[in-house]
Amino acid sequence: MSNKDVSVVLAHGAWADGSSWARVIAALDAEGINAVAAPLPLTSLADDVAALNRTLDRVEGPVVLAGHAYAGAVIAGTRSPRVKGLVYIAALAPDEGETVADVFYRLPPHPFAPKLAPDANGLIWLPESAFASAFAQGARSEDLAVLAAVQRPISPACITVPVGRPRWKDVPSWFLVAEDDRMIAPETQRSMAARMQATVRSHAVDHTPIVTAPKLVTDIIREAIHGVTEH
């Protein structure tokens, strides 16, 4: 099995959509690697896992799954036997019986982290100012404008439901720790990665390196592809 036999399925986090992976998709495509972004509704964790499974049905052969932020919980929820490895990009990795909120709020928030609460429709939006102050403080102004414009709200049902046995207990995982993350504490990322026994790569990047440091993200995905093909 070669690198080009493996497809990559990308899962976006809260307050984002598949376009957040654009630069990573372009880099993988340039290497002849098939990459597809799963459109997650962010309506409940079960809905998001179902949407991910529908995307997996559309690709052939072995798969490396990559999840950003909240989507770490989503990629760990699929049971597809074709998933051979998981890549966590500044992502959340609750263990069985934990909720996403349990790990997200484990440590006190960064001083610049936004205060989050559901709106009148029961959905949580990211304040527009938070894209520049906490979500992607390393991004260019044009990227911040797009991130804010395309954001998808997340339902509390995504983050308050205990997860089942996470897939990272059964397949190898890789974890990019974002040391300058203002949304998910780097210490929390390191502890989750250690618990998972993931291969860890730490970089001085913000919460959204899929936008601000796509080469580093592509590098770790490529490393995961290589790892699963060697197996």
C-alpha positions in Angstrom: 0.0 0.0 0.0 1.3 3.4 -1.0 0.6 6.9 0.3 -1.7 7.5 -2.7 -3.9 4.5 -1.8 -5.0 6.3 1.4 -7.8 8.8 1.4 -7.9 11.7 3.9 -11.2 12.8 5.4 -11.2 16.1 7.2 -13.6 17.2 9.9 -14.1 20.8 10.8 -14.6 22.1 14.4 -17.2 24.4 15.9 -17.7 27.8 14.3 -16.2 26.6 11.1 -17.0 24.7 7.9 -15.1 22.6 5.5 -13.5 25.6 3.8 -11.3 26.0 6.9 -9.3 23.0 5.5 -8.8 24.7 2.1 -5.0 25.1 2.2 -4.5 21.6 3.6 -6.7 20.1 0.9 -4.7 22.0 -1.8 -1.4 20.8 -0.4 -2.5 17.2 -0.2 -4.0 17.4 -3.7 -0.7 18.6 -5.1 0.8 15.4 -3.8 -1.9 13.2 -5.4 -3.6 12.5 -2.1 -7.4 12.4 -2.2 -8.8 14.6 0.6 -12.5 15.2 1.3 -14.0 17.6 3.9 -17.0 16.2 5.8 -19.8 18.7 6.2 -20.8 18.5 9.9 -24.2 20.0 10.9 -23.0 20.7 14.5 -26.5 19.9 15.7 -25.6 17.0 18.0 -22.6 14.7 18.4 -24.6 11.8 17.0 -25.7 13.9 14.0 -22.0 14.8 13.3 -20.8 11.2 13.5 -23.6 10.2 11.1 -22.5 13.0 8.7 -18.9 11.8 9.0 -20.0 8.2 8.2 -21.8 9.4 5.1 -18.7 11.1 3.9 -16.7 7.9 4.6 -19.2 6.0 2.4 -18.2 8.3 -0.5 -14.5 7.5 -0.4 -12.8 4.2 -1.2 -10.0 2.3 0.5 -8.2 2.9 3.7 -8.7 6.3 5.4 -6.8 8.6 7.7 -9.3 10.9 9.6 -8.2 14.3 10.7 -10.3 16.4 13.1 -9.8 20.0 14.2 -10.9 21.2 17.7 -14.4 19.8 18.6 -14.2 17.4 15.7 -11.7 15.3 17.7 -14.7 13.9 19.4 -16.4 13.3 16.1 -13.6 11.3 14.4 -13.3 9.1 17.5 -17.0 8.2 17.1 -16.9 6.4 13.8 -16.7 2.6 13.7 -15.8 2.3 10.1 -13.2 -0.5 9.7 -11.5 1.4 6.9 -10.3 4.1 9.3 -6.7 3.2 9.9 -5.4 6.3 11.8 -6.6 9.5 13.5 -5.0 12.9 13.4 -5.9 15.5 16.1 -5.3 19.2 15.2 -5.5 21.2 18.5 -8.5 18.9 19.1 -10.6 17.6 21.9 -10.4 13.9 22.8 -12.9 12.9 25.6 -12.5 9.4 26.9 -15.5 7.0 27.3 -18.1 8.5 29.6 -16.7 12.1 29.3 -18.3 14.9 27.4 -16.6 17.4 25.1 -17.4 20.1 27.7 -15.6 18.1 30.4 -12.3 18.3 28.6 -12.8 21.8 27.1 -13.4 23.3 30.5 -10.9 21.2 32.4 -8.6 24.2 33.0 -9.4 27.9 33.4 -9.9 29.7 30.1 -7.3 31.9 28.5 -7.7 35.6 29.4 -8.6 36.3 25.7 -11.0 33.4 25.4 -14.6 34.4 24.6 -17.5 33.8 27.0 -19.8 31.4 25.3 -23.5 30.9 25.8 -26.5 29.8 23.7 -28.6 32.4 21.9 -32.4 32.7 21.7 -32.4 29.7 19.3 -30.3 27.6 21.7 -27.2 27.7 19.5 -23.7 28.9 20.4 -22.1 31.4 18.1 -18.5 32.7 18.4 -18.4 36.5 18.9 -16.9 38.0 15.7 -14.1 39.7 17.7 -13.0 36.3 19.1 -11.8 35.1 15.7 -8.9 37.6 15.9 -8.4 37.5 19.6 -8.6 33.7 20.3 -9.7 31.5 17.5 -7.0 32.4 14.9 -4.9 35.3 16.3 -2.2 34.4 13.8 -4.5 34.7 10.7 -4.4 37.4 8.1 -7.3 39.9 8.0 -8.8 38.4 4.9 -8.8 35.0 6.5 -10.4 36.3 9.6 -13.2 37.9 7.5 -13.9 34.6 5.8 -13.8 32.6 9.1 -16.3 35.0 10.6 -18.6 35.0 7.6 -18.8 31.3 7.2 -19.0 30.3 10.8 -21.5 27.6 11.8 -23.0 27.7 15.3 -22.7 24.6 17.5 -25.5 23.1 19.6 -25.0 22.3 23.3 -26.1 18.7 22.3 -22.6 18.4 20.6 -20.7 18.9 23.8 -22.9 17.8 26.7 -23.4 14.1 25.8 -21.0 11.4 27.2 -19.0 9.7 24.4 -18.7 6.0 23.9 -15.5 4.0 23.5 -13.2 6.3 21.4 -11.7 5.0 18.3 -8.2 6.2 19.4 -8.1 3.2 21.7 -8.1 0.9 18.6 -6.1 2.7 15.9 -2.9 4.8 16.0 -3.2 8.5 16.5 -1.2 11.6 15.9 -1.7 14.9 17.7 -0.6 18.5 16.8 -0.4 20.4 20.0 -1.0 24.2 19.4 1.2 25.8 22.1 -0.3 29.3 21.5 -3.9 28.0 21.6 -6.3 30.4 23.4 -9.4 28.3 23.0 -8.2 24.8 24.2 -5.4 25.0 26.8 -2.1 23.5 25.5 -1.8 21.7 28.8 -5.1 20.0 28.2 -4.0 19.1 24.7 -0.8 17.5 26.0 -2.6 15.5 28.7 -5.2 14.2 26.2 -2.4 13.3 23.7 -0.5 11.5 26.4 -3.6 9.5 27.5 -4.2 8.5 23.9 -0.5 7.5 23.5 -0.5 9.6 20.4 2.5 10.6 18.3 2.8 14.2 19.4 4.1 17.2 17.4 4.1 20.5 19.3 4.3 23.9 17.5 4.0 27.6 18.5 0.7 28.0 16.6 -2.8 29.3 17.4 -6.0 27.3 17.7 -6.6 27.1 14.0 -3.3 26.0 12.3 -5.3 24.5 9.5 -5.6 28.1 8.3 -2.6 29.8 9.8 0.1 27.0 9.5 -1.2 24.6 6.9 2.2 23.1 6.1 2.6 21.9 9.7 -0.9 20.3 9.5 -0.1 18.7 6.2 3.2 17.4 7.5 1.5 15.5 10.4 -1.2 14.2 8.1 1.4 12.9 5.8 3.2 11.4 8.7 0.0 9.6 9.7 -0.5 8.3 6.1 3.0 7.0 6.1 2.5 5.4 9.5 -0.6 3.5 8.4 0.9 2.4 5.1 3.9 0.9 7.0 1.5 -1.2 9.1 
